[in-house]
Structure formats: C-alpha cells, structure tokens
Amino acid sequence: MQTIFAPVINNLLYFAVFGFSLHRAIPDIQGITYLQFMVPGLIIMGLVNNAYQNPSSSIILMKYQGLISDLMSIPLKSYEIFIAFISAAVIRSFIVGGVTLLTALFFVSFPYTSITVILVASMLVALFFSFLGLFVGIWAKEFDNQAFIQTFVIMPLTFLGGVFYPVGSLPGVIGTAAKFDPIVHMINLLRYGFTGIQEISIWLSLGILGGMTLFMGIISFIALRRGWKLQN
C-alpha cells in the first residue's frame, strides 16, 4: 500500500489537476505538451523519495529496536551490508518510477529520444539518494532527523528543480541559483531522454550527477564500515 498504491494515487491527483485543468491553459513548451514536460519530473520525485526513505528509515528503525548492534556483529562484511541496503533502495525506487511511468502512459505518449539516457539517469538518481538515505540513517538519532532532511532539504530542491516549469523561466538570481540545484540536472537528463528537450548540456548534467553519486557513495560506505554512530 505504501510503496506502490500511494504513488499511484498521488500521480493520479497530479494528472487530474495538471492534465484535466491547467494543461489546456498552459501553452506547449519547446514543441511538447505540458504533460510531456511534467512527467519526467514526477518520475524523478518517485525515484528520489523512495530511494532516500528506504535505507534511512530501515536503519533508524533498527536503532529503535536495538538491532543495529546485531547488524554490526553478524559475520557479514561491510560491503555486503552496504550492497544489501543500496540494492533494496534502488529496487524500490525503480518499482515506484516504473509505476509512475505506467500511470502516465494512460494520459500521454513520448518520442523517447534516448532509452540509454533514461536508464543511466534513473540509475544514478536512485543510487545517489540511496547513498544519501544510508548516510542520513547512520547519522540520525531519530525519525525527526530523517524528516528534517526530507522536508527542508530534499523537498525544496525538488520543487525548485523544474518539475513543473522550465528552470529558465525563473527570474534573475533565483534562476541562476537553481542551476546549482542537483535535481535540476537529474530532471534535465530524464526529460531529454523522454522528449529531447534539454535546458543544460547533457554531458554537463551527466558529469555533475556522476561525480555527486560517486562522492556520496564513498562517504556513506566509509561511515558504514567505520561503524560511525552505530557501534554504541
């Protein structure tokens, strides 16, 4: 119910609001309809939220239940535990992303400029936020810490990342600052893969996302291997 049906309901609400009402009032964007423009952003939202929530909530729950010391003492190597958490998060995020796309296909079709870009971008997004979720789960003392990051960091970055509008339409300083938002580059890649539209160079976005993912992966693995905030 939480993993699959909740995103479906949320997406149906988005399509009801934007598809059946605002869609007709908003002109085409660079030759595509507003729904075609919006759907890649909704897929990113599904990937981001689920990849982040899965490892972070799992580790914090284990802390509450007193199971984290068992996790650190069982005969598994750090990289095996790391792969298990990350794999679960990536699979969950891909399930939700796939369900989001299937729901969208009832309302809109796509030219699919590059399936390769779609798959690579989706994997990097899922990995980055899985790594972030793992790190936050290790760092956090309670669920409030996890919710703080999601509410005051991830959500603003998502809504400023161009899910519902072209980033280039933002005025002045806000528009310039938005280009430093990592989610802008994630949506830029996925939107290009689906529609061929790009607001920023694809190679630039790919380089930034790849570098951030590698950095976050190293940091989260080091924190897990050293047992930071987990040993006690």
C-alpha positions, 0 to 999 in steps of 0.5 A: 500500500505504501510503496506502490498504491500511494504513488499511484494515487498521488500521480493520479491527483497530479494528472487530474489537476495538471492534465484535466485543468491547467494543461489546456491553459498552459501553452506547449513548451519547446514543441511538447505538451505540458504533460510531456514536460511534467512527467519526467519530473514526477518520475524523478520525485518517485525515484528520489523519495523512495530511494532516500526513505528506504535505507534511512528509515530501515536503519533508524528503525533498527536503532529503535529496536536495538538491532543495529548492534546485531547488524554490526556483529553478524559475520557479514562484511561491510560491503555486503551490508552496504550492497544489501541496503543500496540494492533494496533502495534502488529496487524500490525506487525503480518499482515506484518510477516504473509505476509512475511511468505506467500511470502516465502512459494512460494520459500521454505518449513520448518520442523517447529520444534516448532509452540509454539516457533514461536508464543511466539517469534513473540509475544514478538518481536512485543510487545517489539518494540511496547513498544519501538515505544510508548516510542520513540513517547512520547519522540520525538519532531519530525519525525527526532527523530523517524528516528534517532532511526530507522536508527542508532539504530534499523537498525544496530542491525538488520543487525548485528543480523544474518539475513543473516549469522550465528552470529558465523561466525563473527570474534573475538570481533565483534562476541562476541559483537553481542551476546549482540545484542537483535535481535540476540536472537529474530532471534535465537528463530524464526529460531529454531522454523522454522528449529531447528537450534539454535546458543544460548540456547533457554531458554537463548534467551527466558529469555533475550527477556522476561525480555527486553519486560517486562522492556520496557513495564513498562517504556513506560506505566509509561511515558504514564500515567505520561503524560511525554512530552505530557501534554504541 
